[in-house]
Amino acid sequence: MVKTVRKIARTSPTGMVNLSELGNQLKQTAPGFSPTAYGYAKLRAMVEACEQLRLHQNGPHCSVSVTPKAAPESPPTILRAV
């Protein structure tokens, strides 16, 4: 699912994918795809449960994007007494 969002988002000016477009693409890629096979009633719930994806609500429309990677933490600075 994350790979599919990345693939579609590359062609989107906003970097987001419409939730229904994601569902359609997943079904084209894997005709037997169903969120219920993974324990979710709807695709929206499946997206919300995925830490690598972020759901954006804009009125009645939902879009999905890949969660940005957090910047790596810098090592702690060690202070020495002089």
PyMOL Python script that loads the backbone (N, CA, C, O; Angstrom):
from pymol import cmd

cmd.read_pdbstr("""\
ATOM      1  N   MET A   1       0.827  -1.184   0.000  1.00  0.00           N
ATOM      2  CA  MET A   1       0.000   0.000   0.000  1.00  0.00           C
ATOM      3  C   MET A   1       0.874   1.252   0.000  1.00  0.00           C
ATOM      4  O   MET A   1       0.584   2.210  -0.717  1.00  0.00           O
ATOM      5  N   VAL A   2       1.930   1.251   0.791  1.00  0.00           N
ATOM      6  CA  VAL A   2       2.822   2.410   0.857  1.00  0.00           C
ATOM      7  C   VAL A   2       3.519   2.618  -0.486  1.00  0.00           C
ATOM      8  O   VAL A   2       3.661   3.750  -0.947  1.00  0.00           O
ATOM      9  N   LYS A   3       3.950   1.527  -1.112  1.00  0.00           N
ATOM     10  CA  LYS A   3       4.589   1.624  -2.433  1.00  0.00           C
ATOM     11  C   LYS A   3       3.640   2.236  -3.449  1.00  0.00           C
ATOM     12  O   LYS A   3       4.050   3.049  -4.277  1.00  0.00           O
ATOM     13  N   THR A   4       2.387   1.852  -3.387  1.00  0.00           N
ATOM     14  CA  THR A   4       1.393   2.373  -4.331  1.00  0.00           C
ATOM     15  C   THR A   4       1.185   3.864  -4.112  1.00  0.00           C
ATOM     16  O   THR A   4       1.094   4.619  -5.080  1.00  0.00           O
ATOM     17  N   VAL A   5       1.107   4.301  -2.868  1.00  0.00           N
ATOM     18  CA  VAL A   5       0.953   5.733  -2.577  1.00  0.00           C
ATOM     19  C   VAL A   5       2.170   6.493  -3.106  1.00  0.00           C
ATOM     20  O   VAL A   5       2.019   7.534  -3.744  1.00  0.00           O
ATOM     21  N   ARG A   6       3.364   5.984  -2.850  1.00  0.00           N
ATOM     22  CA  ARG A   6       4.577   6.652  -3.349  1.00  0.00           C
ATOM     23  C   ARG A   6       4.553   6.766  -4.869  1.00  0.00           C
ATOM     24  O   ARG A   6       4.879   7.814  -5.427  1.00  0.00           O
ATOM     25  N   LYS A   7       4.168   5.685  -5.528  1.00  0.00           N
ATOM     26  CA  LYS A   7       4.144   5.655  -6.997  1.00  0.00           C
ATOM     27  C   LYS A   7       3.173   6.705  -7.553  1.00  0.00           C
ATOM     28  O   LYS A   7       3.527   7.464  -8.455  1.00  0.00           O
ATOM     29  N   ILE A   8       1.970   6.745  -7.022  1.00  0.00           N
ATOM     30  CA  ILE A   8       0.967   7.687  -7.523  1.00  0.00           C
ATOM     31  C   ILE A   8       1.323   9.120  -7.127  1.00  0.00           C
ATOM     32  O   ILE A   8       1.143  10.046  -7.918  1.00  0.00           O
ATOM     33  N   ALA A   9       1.827   9.303  -5.907  1.00  0.00           N
ATOM     34  CA  ALA A   9       2.127  10.642  -5.398  1.00  0.00           C
ATOM     35  C   ALA A   9       3.218  11.330  -6.202  1.00  0.00           C
ATOM     36  O   ALA A   9       3.251  12.558  -6.278  1.00  0.00           O
ATOM     37  N   ARG A  10       4.118  10.545  -6.808  1.00  0.00           N
ATOM     38  CA  ARG A  10       5.186  11.141  -7.625  1.00  0.00           C
ATOM     39  C   ARG A  10       4.630  11.973  -8.772  1.00  0.00           C
ATOM     40  O   ARG A  10       5.256  12.944  -9.196  1.00  0.00           O
ATOM     41  N   THR A  11       3.467  11.599  -9.272  1.00  0.00           N
ATOM     42  CA  THR A  11       2.875  12.324 -10.396  1.00  0.00           C
ATOM     43  C   THR A  11       1.891  13.395  -9.952  1.00  0.00           C
ATOM     44  O   THR A  11       1.338  14.112 -10.786  1.00  0.00           O
ATOM     45  N   SER A  12       1.669  13.510  -8.657  1.00  0.00           N
ATOM     46  CA  SER A  12       0.721  14.488  -8.122  1.00  0.00           C
ATOM     47  C   SER A  12       1.452  15.765  -7.712  1.00  0.00           C
ATOM     48  O   SER A  12       2.490  15.697  -7.052  1.00  0.00           O
ATOM     49  N   PRO A  13       0.923  16.926  -8.095  1.00  0.00           N
ATOM     50  CA  PRO A  13       1.588  18.178  -7.716  1.00  0.00           C
ATOM     51  C   PRO A  13       1.596  18.417  -6.200  1.00  0.00           C
ATOM     52  O   PRO A  13       2.454  19.138  -5.691  1.00  0.00           O
ATOM     53  N   THR A  14       0.656  17.821  -5.490  1.00  0.00           N
ATOM     54  CA  THR A  14       0.574  18.005  -4.040  1.00  0.00           C
ATOM     55  C   THR A  14       1.286  16.901  -3.263  1.00  0.00           C
ATOM     56  O   THR A  14       1.490  17.019  -2.055  1.00  0.00           O
ATOM     57  N   GLY A  15       1.662  15.828  -3.958  1.00  0.00           N
ATOM     58  CA  GLY A  15       2.288  14.698  -3.275  1.00  0.00           C
ATOM     59  C   GLY A  15       1.281  13.844  -2.530  1.00  0.00           C
ATOM     60  O   GLY A  15       1.648  13.004  -1.708  1.00  0.00           O
ATOM     61  N   MET A  16       0.001  14.067  -2.827  1.00  0.00           N
ATOM     62  CA  MET A  16      -1.054  13.300  -2.161  1.00  0.00           C
ATOM     63  C   MET A  16      -1.866  12.514  -3.192  1.00  0.00           C
ATOM     64  O   MET A  16      -1.885  12.838  -4.379  1.00  0.00           O
ATOM     65  N   VAL A  17      -2.531  11.475  -2.699  1.00  0.00           N
ATOM     66  CA  VAL A  17      -3.331  10.592  -3.533  1.00  0.00           C
ATOM     67  C   VAL A  17      -4.754  10.579  -2.980  1.00  0.00           C
ATOM     68  O   VAL A  17      -4.956  10.445  -1.773  1.00  0.00           O
ATOM     69  N   ASN A  18      -5.725  10.717  -3.857  1.00  0.00           N
ATOM     70  CA  ASN A  18      -7.116  10.613  -3.439  1.00  0.00           C
ATOM     71  C   ASN A  18      -7.367   9.202  -2.917  1.00  0.00           C
ATOM     72  O   ASN A  18      -6.924   8.231  -3.529  1.00  0.00           O
ATOM     73  N   LEU A  19      -8.067   9.079  -1.802  1.00  0.00           N
ATOM     74  CA  LEU A  19      -8.296   7.775  -1.174  1.00  0.00           C
ATOM     75  C   LEU A  19      -8.991   6.800  -2.121  1.00  0.00           C
ATOM     76  O   LEU A  19      -8.622   5.626  -2.167  1.00  0.00           O
ATOM     77  N   SER A  20      -9.977   7.254  -2.869  1.00  0.00           N
ATOM     78  CA  SER A  20     -10.664   6.342  -3.792  1.00  0.00           C
ATOM     79  C   SER A  20      -9.751   5.941  -4.943  1.00  0.00           C
ATOM     80  O   SER A  20      -9.826   4.812  -5.427  1.00  0.00           O
ATOM     81  N   GLU A  21      -8.888   6.858  -5.387  1.00  0.00           N
ATOM     82  CA  GLU A  21      -7.916   6.518  -6.435  1.00  0.00           C
ATOM     83  C   GLU A  21      -6.941   5.456  -5.925  1.00  0.00           C
ATOM     84  O   GLU A  21      -6.560   4.549  -6.665  1.00  0.00           O
ATOM     85  N   LEU A  22      -6.541   5.575  -4.656  1.00  0.00           N
ATOM     86  CA  LEU A  22      -5.672   4.566  -4.058  1.00  0.00           C
ATOM     87  C   LEU A  22      -6.362   3.209  -4.060  1.00  0.00           C
ATOM     88  O   LEU A  22      -5.749   2.202  -4.413  1.00  0.00           O
ATOM     89  N   GLY A  23      -7.620   3.176  -3.673  1.00  0.00           N
ATOM     90  CA  GLY A  23      -8.373   1.920  -3.667  1.00  0.00           C
ATOM     91  C   GLY A  23      -8.460   1.304  -5.048  1.00  0.00           C
ATOM     92  O   GLY A  23      -8.284   0.097  -5.212  1.00  0.00           O
ATOM     93  N   ASN A  24      -8.735   2.144  -6.047  1.00  0.00           N
ATOM     94  CA  ASN A  24      -8.823   1.646  -7.425  1.00  0.00           C
ATOM     95  C   ASN A  24      -7.489   1.087  -7.901  1.00  0.00           C
ATOM     96  O   ASN A  24      -7.445   0.038  -8.543  1.00  0.00           O
ATOM     97  N   GLN A  25      -6.405   1.784  -7.586  1.00  0.00           N
ATOM     98  CA  GLN A  25      -5.077   1.333  -8.009  1.00  0.00           C
ATOM     99  C   GLN A  25      -4.698   0.023  -7.317  1.00  0.00           C
ATOM    100  O   GLN A  25      -4.112  -0.860  -7.943  1.00  0.00           O
ATOM    101  N   LEU A  26      -5.026  -0.106  -6.038  1.00  0.00           N
ATOM    102  CA  LEU A  26      -4.730  -1.339  -5.312  1.00  0.00           C
ATOM    103  C   LEU A  26      -5.487  -2.524  -5.912  1.00  0.00           C
ATOM    104  O   LEU A  26      -4.949  -3.627  -6.009  1.00  0.00           O
ATOM    105  N   LYS A  27      -6.742  -2.290  -6.313  1.00  0.00           N
ATOM    106  CA  LYS A  27      -7.534  -3.362  -6.920  1.00  0.00           C
ATOM    107  C   LYS A  27      -7.025  -3.728  -8.305  1.00  0.00           C
ATOM    108  O   LYS A  27      -7.116  -4.887  -8.710  1.00  0.00           O
ATOM    109  N   GLN A  28      -6.483  -2.743  -9.048  1.00  0.00           N
ATOM    110  CA  GLN A  28      -5.908  -3.044 -10.369  1.00  0.00           C
ATOM    111  C   GLN A  28      -4.627  -3.854 -10.215  1.00  0.00           C
ATOM    112  O   GLN A  28      -4.371  -4.790 -10.973  1.00  0.00           O
ATOM    113  N   THR A  29      -3.827  -3.478  -9.222  1.00  0.00           N
ATOM    114  CA  THR A  29      -2.552  -4.160  -8.987  1.00  0.00           C
ATOM    115  C   THR A  29      -2.768  -5.571  -8.457  1.00  0.00           C
ATOM    116  O   THR A  29      -2.110  -6.518  -8.888  1.00  0.00           O
ATOM    117  N   ALA A  30      -3.700  -5.696  -7.515  1.00  0.00           N
ATOM    118  CA  ALA A  30      -4.011  -6.995  -6.900  1.00  0.00           C
ATOM    119  C   ALA A  30      -5.532  -7.143  -6.890  1.00  0.00           C
ATOM    120  O   ALA A  30      -6.181  -6.703  -5.941  1.00  0.00           O
ATOM    121  N   PRO A  31      -6.117  -7.754  -7.930  1.00  0.00           N
ATOM    122  CA  PRO A  31      -7.572  -7.831  -8.061  1.00  0.00           C
ATOM    123  C   PRO A  31      -8.310  -8.370  -6.828  1.00  0.00           C
ATOM    124  O   PRO A  31      -9.472  -8.024  -6.612  1.00  0.00           O
ATOM    125  N   GLY A  32      -7.672  -9.186  -6.038  1.00  0.00           N
ATOM    126  CA  GLY A  32      -8.328  -9.725  -4.847  1.00  0.00           C
ATOM    127  C   GLY A  32      -8.168  -8.855  -3.616  1.00  0.00           C
ATOM    128  O   GLY A  32      -8.591  -9.245  -2.528  1.00  0.00           O
ATOM    129  N   PHE A  33      -7.554  -7.660  -3.770  1.00  0.00           N
ATOM    130  CA  PHE A  33      -7.294  -6.804  -2.608  1.00  0.00           C
ATOM    131  C   PHE A  33      -8.598  -6.398  -1.927  1.00  0.00           C
ATOM    132  O   PHE A  33      -9.567  -6.007  -2.577  1.00  0.00           O
ATOM    133  N   SER A  34      -8.593  -6.502  -0.614  1.00  0.00           N
ATOM    134  CA  SER A  34      -9.718  -6.052   0.200  1.00  0.00           C
ATOM    135  C   SER A  34      -9.194  -5.729   1.595  1.00  0.00           C
ATOM    136  O   SER A  34      -8.473  -6.537   2.180  1.00  0.00           O
ATOM    137  N   PRO A  35      -9.543  -4.559   2.143  1.00  0.00           N
ATOM    138  CA  PRO A  35      -9.120  -4.225   3.504  1.00  0.00           C
ATOM    139  C   PRO A  35      -9.612  -5.244   4.537  1.00  0.00           C
ATOM    140  O   PRO A  35      -8.981  -5.433   5.577  1.00  0.00           O
ATOM    141  N   THR A  36     -10.733  -5.895   4.248  1.00  0.00           N
ATOM    142  CA  THR A  36     -11.260  -6.877   5.205  1.00  0.00           C
ATOM    143  C   THR A  36     -10.334  -8.081   5.350  1.00  0.00           C
ATOM    144  O   THR A  36     -10.329  -8.739   6.390  1.00  0.00           O
ATOM    145  N   ALA A  37      -9.555  -8.370   4.315  1.00  0.00           N
ATOM    146  CA  ALA A  37      -8.592  -9.472   4.401  1.00  0.00           C
ATOM    147  C   ALA A  37      -7.488  -9.163   5.407  1.00  0.00           C
ATOM    148  O   ALA A  37      -6.797 -10.066   5.877  1.00  0.00           O
ATOM    149  N   TYR A  38      -7.325  -7.875   5.736  1.00  0.00           N
ATOM    150  CA  TYR A  38      -6.309  -7.438   6.694  1.00  0.00           C
ATOM    151  C   TYR A  38      -6.922  -7.030   8.032  1.00  0.00           C
ATOM    152  O   TYR A  38      -6.231  -6.504   8.905  1.00  0.00           O
ATOM    153  N   GLY A  39      -8.222  -7.276   8.186  1.00  0.00           N
ATOM    154  CA  GLY A  39      -8.889  -6.988   9.450  1.00  0.00           C
ATOM    155  C   GLY A  39      -9.487  -5.597   9.560  1.00  0.00           C
ATOM    156  O   GLY A  39      -9.812  -5.156  10.663  1.00  0.00           O
ATOM    157  N   TYR A  40      -9.640  -4.895   8.447  1.00  0.00           N
ATOM    158  CA  TYR A  40     -10.202  -3.541   8.453  1.00  0.00           C
ATOM    159  C   TYR A  40     -11.501  -3.513   7.663  1.00  0.00           C
ATOM    160  O   TYR A  40     -11.612  -4.140   6.610  1.00  0.00           O
ATOM    161  N   ALA A  41     -12.479  -2.784   8.178  1.00  0.00           N
ATOM    162  CA  ALA A  41     -13.769  -2.692   7.498  1.00  0.00           C
ATOM    163  C   ALA A  41     -13.674  -1.844   6.227  1.00  0.00           C
ATOM    164  O   ALA A  41     -14.347  -2.123   5.235  1.00  0.00           O
ATOM    165  N   LYS A  42     -12.830  -0.807   6.268  1.00  0.00           N
ATOM    166  CA  LYS A  42     -12.709   0.128   5.143  1.00  0.00           C
ATOM    167  C   LYS A  42     -11.244   0.452   4.885  1.00  0.00           C
ATOM    168  O   LYS A  42     -10.394   0.290   5.760  1.00  0.00           O
ATOM    169  N   LEU A  43     -10.964   0.912   3.667  1.00  0.00           N
ATOM    170  CA  LEU A  43      -9.615   1.312   3.305  1.00  0.00           C
ATOM    171  C   LEU A  43      -9.152   2.473   4.183  1.00  0.00           C
ATOM    172  O   LEU A  43      -7.982   2.532   4.560  1.00  0.00           O
ATOM    173  N   ARG A  44     -10.045   3.382   4.507  1.00  0.00           N
ATOM    174  CA  ARG A  44      -9.697   4.530   5.351  1.00  0.00           C
ATOM    175  C   ARG A  44      -9.113   4.060   6.685  1.00  0.00           C
ATOM    176  O   ARG A  44      -8.084   4.575   7.123  1.00  0.00           O
ATOM    177  N   ALA A  45      -9.751   3.098   7.327  1.00  0.00           N
ATOM    178  CA  ALA A  45      -9.265   2.582   8.614  1.00  0.00           C
ATOM    179  C   ALA A  45      -7.896   1.933   8.449  1.00  0.00           C
ATOM    180  O   ALA A  45      -7.043   2.039   9.330  1.00  0.00           O
ATOM    181  N   MET A  46      -7.693   1.269   7.333  1.00  0.00           N
ATOM    182  CA  MET A  46      -6.410   0.623   7.064  1.00  0.00           C
ATOM    183  C   MET A  46      -5.311   1.675   6.907  1.00  0.00           C
ATOM    184  O   MET A  46      -4.207   1.503   7.423  1.00  0.00           O
ATOM    185  N   VAL A  47      -5.609   2.754   6.201  1.00  0.00           N
ATOM    186  CA  VAL A  47      -4.646   3.844   6.014  1.00  0.00           C
ATOM    187  C   VAL A  47      -4.342   4.507   7.356  1.00  0.00           C
ATOM    188  O   VAL A  47      -3.183   4.785   7.664  1.00  0.00           O
ATOM    189  N   GLU A  48      -5.375   4.757   8.148  1.00  0.00           N
ATOM    190  CA  GLU A  48      -5.182   5.398   9.454  1.00  0.00           C
ATOM    191  C   GLU A  48      -4.306   4.554  10.378  1.00  0.00           C
ATOM    192  O   GLU A  48      -3.584   5.099  11.213  1.00  0.00           O
ATOM    193  N   ALA A  49      -4.362   3.246  10.239  1.00  0.00           N
ATOM    194  CA  ALA A  49      -3.583   2.354  11.092  1.00  0.00           C
ATOM    195  C   ALA A  49      -2.125   2.230  10.635  1.00  0.00           C
ATOM    196  O   ALA A  49      -1.279   1.752  11.391  1.00  0.00           O
ATOM    197  N   CYS A  50      -1.834   2.648   9.431  1.00  0.00           N
ATOM    198  CA  CYS A  50      -0.483   2.523   8.875  1.00  0.00           C
ATOM    199  C   CYS A  50       0.353   3.749   9.274  1.00  0.00           C
ATOM    200  O   CYS A  50       0.043   4.875   8.886  1.00  0.00           O
ATOM    201  N   GLU A  51       1.396   3.514  10.039  1.00  0.00           N
ATOM    202  CA  GLU A  51       2.243   4.612  10.523  1.00  0.00           C
ATOM    203  C   GLU A  51       2.996   5.317   9.400  1.00  0.00           C
ATOM    204  O   GLU A  51       3.399   6.469   9.552  1.00  0.00           O
ATOM    205  N   GLN A  52       3.185   4.638   8.283  1.00  0.00           N
ATOM    206  CA  GLN A  52       3.933   5.226   7.167  1.00  0.00           C
ATOM    207  C   GLN A  52       3.071   6.117   6.283  1.00  0.00           C
ATOM    208  O   GLN A  52       3.579   6.787   5.385  1.00  0.00           O
ATOM    209  N   LEU A  53       1.765   6.122   6.539  1.00  0.00           N
ATOM    210  CA  LEU A  53       0.862   6.932   5.731  1.00  0.00           C
ATOM    211  C   LEU A  53       0.125   7.937   6.606  1.00  0.00           C
ATOM    212  O   LEU A  53      -0.086   7.719   7.799  1.00  0.00           O
ATOM    213  N   ARG A  54      -0.259   9.038   5.980  1.00  0.00           N
ATOM    214  CA  ARG A  54      -1.013  10.076   6.675  1.00  0.00           C
ATOM    215  C   ARG A  54      -2.285  10.363   5.889  1.00  0.00           C
ATOM    216  O   ARG A  54      -2.244  10.536   4.671  1.00  0.00           O
ATOM    217  N   LEU A  55      -3.413  10.411   6.589  1.00  0.00           N
ATOM    218  CA  LEU A  55      -4.704  10.696   5.964  1.00  0.00           C
ATOM    219  C   LEU A  55      -5.012  12.181   6.131  1.00  0.00           C
ATOM    220  O   LEU A  55      -4.857  12.730   7.222  1.00  0.00           O
ATOM    221  N   HIS A  56      -5.452  12.835   5.045  1.00  0.00           N
ATOM    222  CA  HIS A  56      -5.790  14.254   5.064  1.00  0.00           C
ATOM    223  C   HIS A  56      -7.269  14.382   4.712  1.00  0.00           C
ATOM    224  O   HIS A  56      -7.702  13.906   3.662  1.00  0.00           O
ATOM    225  N   GLN A  57      -8.040  15.017   5.578  1.00  0.00           N
ATOM    226  CA  GLN A  57      -9.472  15.210   5.353  1.00  0.00           C
ATOM    227  C   GLN A  57      -9.680  16.632   4.859  1.00  0.00           C
ATOM    228  O   GLN A  57      -9.245  17.580   5.512  1.00  0.00           O
ATOM    229  N   ASN A  58     -10.336  16.798   3.719  1.00  0.00           N
ATOM    230  CA  ASN A  58     -10.650  18.117   3.171  1.00  0.00           C
ATOM    231  C   ASN A  58     -12.125  18.110   2.803  1.00  0.00           C
ATOM    232  O   ASN A  58     -12.493  17.777   1.677  1.00  0.00           O
ATOM    233  N   GLY A  59     -12.969  18.481   3.767  1.00  0.00           N
ATOM    234  CA  GLY A  59     -14.409  18.385   3.559  1.00  0.00           C
ATOM    235  C   GLY A  59     -14.773  16.923   3.426  1.00  0.00           C
ATOM    236  O   GLY A  59     -14.359  16.108   4.251  1.00  0.00           O
ATOM    237  N   PRO A  60     -15.545  16.568   2.397  1.00  0.00           N
ATOM    238  CA  PRO A  60     -15.919  15.156   2.230  1.00  0.00           C
ATOM    239  C   PRO A  60     -14.833  14.306   1.558  1.00  0.00           C
ATOM    240  O   PRO A  60     -14.978  13.090   1.436  1.00  0.00           O
ATOM    241  N   HIS A  61     -13.754  14.949   1.128  1.00  0.00           N
ATOM    242  CA  HIS A  61     -12.702  14.242   0.395  1.00  0.00           C
ATOM    243  C   HIS A  61     -11.533  13.875   1.307  1.00  0.00           C
ATOM    244  O   HIS A  61     -11.171  14.627   2.212  1.00  0.00           O
ATOM    245  N   CYS A  62     -10.957  12.711   1.050  1.00  0.00           N
ATOM    246  CA  CYS A  62      -9.780  12.253   1.799  1.00  0.00           C
ATOM    247  C   CYS A  62      -8.639  12.024   0.821  1.00  0.00           C
ATOM    248  O   CYS A  62      -8.830  11.500  -0.277  1.00  0.00           O
ATOM    249  N   SER A  63      -7.457  12.427   1.245  1.00  0.00           N
ATOM    250  CA  SER A  63      -6.244  12.173   0.483  1.00  0.00           C
ATOM    251  C   SER A  63      -5.244  11.486   1.389  1.00  0.00           C
ATOM    252  O   SER A  63      -5.342  11.555   2.614  1.00  0.00           O
ATOM    253  N   VAL A  64      -4.289  10.829   0.776  1.00  0.00           N
ATOM    254  CA  VAL A  64      -3.280  10.072   1.510  1.00  0.00           C
ATOM    255  C   VAL A  64      -1.904  10.532   1.043  1.00  0.00           C
ATOM    256  O   VAL A  64      -1.688  10.781  -0.143  1.00  0.00           O
ATOM    257  N   SER A  65      -0.977  10.640   1.995  1.00  0.00           N
ATOM    258  CA  SER A  65       0.414  10.937   1.659  1.00  0.00           C
ATOM    259  C   SER A  65       1.307  10.048   2.505  1.00  0.00           C
ATOM    260  O   SER A  65       0.875   9.458   3.496  1.00  0.00           O
ATOM    261  N   VAL A  66       2.553   9.967   2.092  1.00  0.00           N
ATOM    262  CA  VAL A  66       3.533   9.210   2.859  1.00  0.00           C
ATOM    263  C   VAL A  66       3.995  10.109   4.002  1.00  0.00           C
ATOM    264  O   VAL A  66       4.282  11.287   3.791  1.00  0.00           O
ATOM    265  N   THR A  67       4.065   9.561   5.200  1.00  0.00           N
ATOM    266  CA  THR A  67       4.525  10.314   6.360  1.00  0.00           C
ATOM    267  C   THR A  67       5.989  10.671   6.159  1.00  0.00           C
ATOM    268  O   THR A  67       6.803   9.796   5.864  1.00  0.00           O
ATOM    269  N   PRO A  68       6.336  11.953   6.315  1.00  0.00           N
ATOM    270  CA  PRO A  68       7.739  12.317   6.146  1.00  0.00           C
ATOM    271  C   PRO A  68       8.610  11.643   7.201  1.00  0.00           C
ATOM    272  O   PRO A  68       8.209  11.480   8.353  1.00  0.00           O
ATOM    273  N   LYS A  69       9.803  11.260   6.782  1.00  0.00           N
ATOM    274  CA  LYS A  69      10.734  10.637   7.724  1.00  0.00           C
ATOM    275  C   LYS A  69      11.239  11.702   8.685  1.00  0.00           C
ATOM    276  O   LYS A  69      11.522  12.832   8.290  1.00  0.00           O
ATOM    277  N   ALA A  70      11.346  11.324   9.947  1.00  0.00           N
ATOM    278  CA  ALA A  70      11.879  12.245  10.944  1.00  0.00           C
ATOM    279  C   ALA A  70      13.376  12.416  10.724  1.00  0.00           C
ATOM    280  O   ALA A  70      14.078  11.479  10.342  1.00  0.00           O
ATOM    281  N   ALA A  71      13.840  13.614  10.970  1.00  0.00           N
ATOM    282  CA  ALA A  71      15.277  13.863  10.849  1.00  0.00           C
ATOM    283  C   ALA A  71      16.000  13.078  11.935  1.00  0.00           C
ATOM    284  O   ALA A  71      15.530  13.002  13.071  1.00  0.00           O
ATOM    285  N   PRO A  72      17.128  12.503  11.592  1.00  0.00           N
ATOM    286  CA  PRO A  72      17.853  11.738  12.610  1.00  0.00           C
ATOM    287  C   PRO A  72      18.299  12.656  13.735  1.00  0.00           C
ATOM    288  O   PRO A  72      18.675  13.808  13.516  1.00  0.00           O
ATOM    289  N   GLU A  73      18.249  12.120  14.934  1.00  0.00           N
ATOM    290  CA  GLU A  73      18.660  12.905  16.084  1.00  0.00           C
ATOM    291  C   GLU A  73      20.178  13.044  16.071  1.00  0.00           C
ATOM    292  O   GLU A  73      20.906  12.102  15.757  1.00  0.00           O
ATOM    293  N   SER A  74      20.630  14.236  16.418  1.00  0.00           N
ATOM    294  CA  SER A  74      22.082  14.425  16.486  1.00  0.00           C
ATOM    295  C   SER A  74      22.564  13.884  17.831  1.00  0.00           C
ATOM    296  O   SER A  74      21.824  13.903  18.815  1.00  0.00           O
ATOM    297  N   PRO A  75      23.793  13.409  17.869  1.00  0.00           N
ATOM    298  CA  PRO A  75      24.297  12.872  19.132  1.00  0.00           C
ATOM    299  C   PRO A  75      24.387  13.974  20.179  1.00  0.00           C
ATOM    300  O   PRO A  75      24.579  15.139  19.830  1.00  0.00           O
ATOM    301  N   PRO A  76      24.254  13.630  21.448  1.00  0.00           N
ATOM    302  CA  PRO A  76      24.302  14.654  22.482  1.00  0.00           C
ATOM    303  C   PRO A  76      25.679  15.308  22.537  1.00  0.00           C
ATOM    304  O   PRO A  76      26.706  14.671  22.305  1.00  0.00           O
ATOM    305  N   THR A  77      25.664  16.584  22.848  1.00  0.00           N
ATOM    306  CA  THR A  77      26.911  17.319  22.993  1.00  0.00           C
ATOM    307  C   THR A  77      27.459  17.109  24.393  1.00  0.00           C
ATOM    308  O   THR A  77      26.736  17.243  25.380  1.00  0.00           O
ATOM    309  N   ILE A  78      28.721  16.784  24.471  1.00  0.00           N
ATOM    310  CA  ILE A  78      29.338  16.566  25.774  1.00  0.00           C
ATOM    311  C   ILE A  78      30.097  17.827  26.145  1.00  0.00           C
ATOM    312  O   ILE A  78      30.978  18.281  25.416  1.00  0.00           O
ATOM    313  N   LEU A  79      29.743  18.372  27.273  1.00  0.00           N
ATOM    314  CA  LEU A  79      30.399  19.580  27.753  1.00  0.00           C
ATOM    315  C   LEU A  79      31.485  19.200  28.755  1.00  0.00           C
ATOM    316  O   LEU A  79      31.268  18.361  29.630  1.00  0.00           O
ATOM    317  N   ARG A  80      32.612  19.801  28.624  1.00  0.00           N
ATOM    318  CA  ARG A  80      33.706  19.529  29.545  1.00  0.00           C
ATOM    319  C   ARG A  80      33.993  20.770  30.383  1.00  0.00           C
ATOM    320  O   ARG A  80      33.976  21.898  29.889  1.00  0.00           O
ATOM    321  N   ALA A  81      34.250  20.534  31.636  1.00  0.00           N
ATOM    322  CA  ALA A  81      34.614  21.642  32.516  1.00  0.00           C
ATOM    323  C   ALA A  81      36.053  22.051  32.223  1.00  0.00           C
ATOM    324  O   ALA A  81      36.914  21.202  31.992  1.00  0.00           O
ATOM    325  N   VAL A  82      36.303  23.347  32.236  1.00  0.00           N
ATOM    326  CA  VAL A  82      37.670  23.831  32.020  1.00  0.00           C
ATOM    327  C   VAL A  82      38.262  24.384  33.273  1.00  0.00           C
ATOM    328  O   VAL A  82      39.408  24.834  33.268  1.00  0.00           O
TER     329      VAL A  82
END
""", "prot")
cmd.dss("prot")
cmd.show_as("cartoon", "prot")
cmd.util.cbc("prot")
cmd.orient("prot")
